């Protein structure tokens, strides 16, 4: 064999060329795998994305049309009052069905919009149609993710007709979705969501100051607030309210709400005016941020006001009221049990129980003001929360 210098040089050169070709192949393969992984992550993230709070003010305020239902503050349900024989004629205005942005047309009743859209889960009447749509959404979720941990959700969807169509008088009767085998009581201990309760109470001075900054009523509304506004509810006052405030119908007095999150949809304009309150919402561990059962607002009721008895939409949440201004004569009654708010303290209750609120103070006492947020029921598991976020996602 020729071991000359020229031969050795040729062997080294060919070896180096082979190594370069092999290296290029490995690098090319690695780049292809990396691109496939990035594409997979994008697809999964796109499927799971929801209107969470971490987006700060980036969420466009696309659902502020007059057809939107405005959830109840001040002890009211975030969705609707009871409408008699247990019907699900409740308003959403968020196009909760598969209609891809379709707006529900509705009429106002006791401060909430009722629509007739067959596409909207929460506007459909209880029956096979609603049950099938809910079940199909659950099946779609399970196909994408898993059936693991879906026992109670599956049972709740399967038996919604029995729960919602029952004509029997009941102290607890959620109007949209009932999760079975969930411990229930009209009021909850502060320890039910201790972290979030303590965070809200620490934020009391900031939230009160921010309320004062947005609560600037024109002369007509201010006069109505001082006078208790007799019998007609919101009549004539709505147009006098400043931007961001909503007047809700009541049997007596006035009830106003200023929403940061309305049925799972952030209101960007209002959030910009309340940056500290928005930051607090982002720090809450159990705030319902990604489905239509989640709300956050300042809620005001004037002296002489009464909010009609009604049921909330679901038992999977705990409604939390942080008292900001609480004069004498204000009371919240849930499931027949009366409680009073306290300034700087949180009051937790299950608004799927029949409940009402009233302010029997004088005009000199001023309005009752709370900061209201909807938190997850402590006994709803993480897998169940994820499934409910998917089924009841705004605009799903």
PyMOL commands that set and color helices and strands:
alter all, ss='L'
color gray80, all
select helices_A, chain A and resi 5-48+53-55+121-123+128-144+151-158+160-165+190-202+204-214+219-227+238-240+268-273+275-283+363-365+382-391
alter helices_A, ss='H'
color red, helices_A
select strands_A, chain A and resi 106-109+112-115+187-188+245-248+255-262+265-266+296-301+306-310+317-325+330-334+337-339+346-349+355-359+368-376
alter strands_A, ss='S'
color yellow, strands_A
deselect
rebuild
show_as cartoon
